[in-house]
Amino acid sequence: MGLTNHVEQKFTTGPMAESETQPLARRFRGYLPIIVDIETAGFNPGEHAILEIAAVIPEMDECGHMFPASTHSHHVKPFPGAKLDASALSFNGIDPFHPFRFAVEEREALQDIFQPIRAAVKRNGCTRAILVGHNPAFDIGFLNAAIARTGVKRSPFHPFSTFDTATLGGLAYGQTVLAKAVRAAGIDWDSSQAHSAIYDAEQTARLFCTIVNRWTDLVETESAHCCL
């Protein structure tokens, strides 16, 4: 599946001072976009297990451009009594009981992933995180169900507001399917890695940042023309 237990992958960038990160807080009205992908054993958040979760934390450079900065992920053990839909497992190719998954309990996975997100929210001067996904209603539904089920406190995420890259991809490139939108944005897509939480989250993060940066450049260009 390509997902390792609690991966933190640093993307290419240099260190930034505290003051340089603050514009990200102003960019989305105090929200820090966190790109999330969750792979599950079905479609019902209250009944079906979360099997993989990955979250990508972005940063902003001195030019106001966003980039994916780090990835945090876990394989997750099905919660007690969880249902496992055979068609969902066939689709994502996950064996929930494979001995080399090194999966952790839901509570541990959420706490471990929430910690760096909270730190990023604070570092960037934001008030809370907002989930970015290519089907965010699905991801926020499963995330909220897991939070309620495990009793995890202080979730960094807004409980219902999200950013939808399917909508953004349709606006920017006329494509709403993730693979097609990613390719339209000039980003490579490897179908053999799709439906891994890490791969889908990182590709969604690249798509989101590309669209945001494209808009930033467009606004700056129009502003420059107005000043001529």
N, C-alpha and C positions, 0 to 999 in steps of 0.2 A: 504493500500500500504506500510505502514511501514516507510514512509518518513515524517519527521517533518520539519517545516519551519525553515530554516537556522540552521541545526544541526551542532554543532562542537563536534565531539567525539574524545577524547584523547585515543590513544592506549597505551598499557603498556610499559613504559620506564621511565627512570630517566632524569633529566635535564642535559643538556650538555653545556659546556662553548663554547664561540664563536670560539675559536681556534680549538675545536674538530670537528666542523661542516665543516670546510674548505675542507677536503678531498672529500666531495661530489661534490664540484665545479670542482675538477680535474677528477672525475670519468667519467663524460659524456661531457667532453670538454666545460665546462662552462654552460651546460644546467642543469636545475633542472627538473627531471621527475615529472609530476603531473598526477595522474591517474584520468581520467574523464569518466563518463557515462552520456549520455543524452537520456531521453525517450521522444519520439515525437508522433505527431498525423499523421505521414506519412513519406515518404521518400524524399520529395523535400524540401531542406533547404529554398528555396525562397517562398514556398507556405504553408508548413505545420508547425504547431506550436510546439515549445519546451514546454513540459509539466513538466518535472523534470530535474534537473541538479545536479550532485554531483561531487565533486573534493576531492581527497585524497592527502594530502601533506606528503611525506616521509621524514625521517631523516636518519642519518648514525651514528652507535655507534662507540666506540673507537676501535673496531676490524675490522671496515670497512664493517660491515653488515648493509644493509638497512632494515627499518621497517616502516610500515604505522604509521604516528604520529597523524594526525587529519583529520577529514572529515568536509567538508563545503557543504551545500546543500540548495536547495529551490524547492518548487512547483512553477510553473510559469504559469501566465495567458496567454492564447492564444493572440497573437498580433492582432490588428484590421484587419479584412479581412482574417485572417488565415483560411486555410482549415483543416478540421478534418476528416480523413479517418476512416470509421467505422471499417474496418478490423484491422487497427493499434491499435485502442482503445480496440478492443476485445482481441488482442494479449497481450497488456501490462496491461489490466484491469484498466485503468485510466478513471475516470469520470472528465473531465476538469472543470465541473461546480459544483462539489460537494461542499456543503457549508463548510465542515470541512477541505478542502485542505489548506486554509489560504495562497493562492497563491499570488505572487507579480508580478509586471510588469517585463518584460524582462530586462529592463535597470537596475532596482534595483537589480535583481538577479545577473546580471553580475558584477556590481560594488561591491556588497557585497562579492561575491566569489573571485573576483580579488584582493581585498585588502590583505587578509592573504597570498595569493600566492605571491604577490609582496614582502611582508615582508619576506617570506621564501626564495625567490630568493636572496634578499639582505643579510639575515642572513647567508646563506650558501656560500656567495661569488660567486654566479652564475651571469651570464649575462642576462638570461631569462629562462622562463619555456618552456618545451616541452611536448606536450600532449601524454599520454600513454593511449591506449585503446585497446579493443578486436576487434574493427572494427574502427580504428582511422580515416579513410577517412570519414566515416559517421559523427563521432562526431566533427571533425575539420570543416567539411562542414557546419554543423548546427551552430557551435560556430561562425565561421566567418560571416555567414549570419546574425546572431543576433547582432554581433558587428557592422556590416555595417548598419543594420536596426535601431539600437538605437543610433548610433553615439558615443558609449562609446570610450573614448580615453585611450591610454596607456595600451593596452592589454599586459599582461605579456607573452603570448604564442607566439612561433614562428608561423608564419602564415600558413606554409605548412609542415614542418618537423614533424614527429611523430614517436613513438615507437609502434610496433604492437605485442601484446601478443599472438595473434593467431599464428604468425610466430614463436615467441619464444617458445610457448607451443609445436608446432610441432617439433621444434629442440630438446627441452629438454626432452619431454615425448611422442612424436609421436601422440599428440592429439591437434586438432585445435579448437574444440568446447569448450567454456569456462567451462561448467560444467565438462566435461571429463578431461580437462587439470588440473582444480583445484583438482579434486579427485586424479588424477595421481601424483600430487605434495604432496599428503598427507593432503590436506586441506578439511574440511567438506563442503558439499554443501547441501543447503536446497532448493529444487525446489519450495516450496511454497512461498519463498521470492524473487525468481528470477524475473527480469524485473522491479524491483524497482531500481531507480538510485543509492541510497545509497548502497544497497546490492551488486549490480553488480560492482559498483566502488570499494567497499572495498574488494570483492573477487578477482577482477582483480589486485588490489594493492598487496594483499597477494601473488598471483601467480607471479607477476612481481618481487617482492622482493625475493621470494624463488628462482627464476631462477637466478637473479643477484648474490645472496649470494652463490648459488651452484657453479657458475662460479668462484667467488672470492676464495672460498675454494679450488677449483680444481687448479687454478693458483698458489696459495700459496703452495699446496702440491707438485706440479711439481717443483716449484722453490726450495723447501726444498730438494727434491731428487737430483736436479742438484748440490747442494752444498755439498753432501755427498762424 
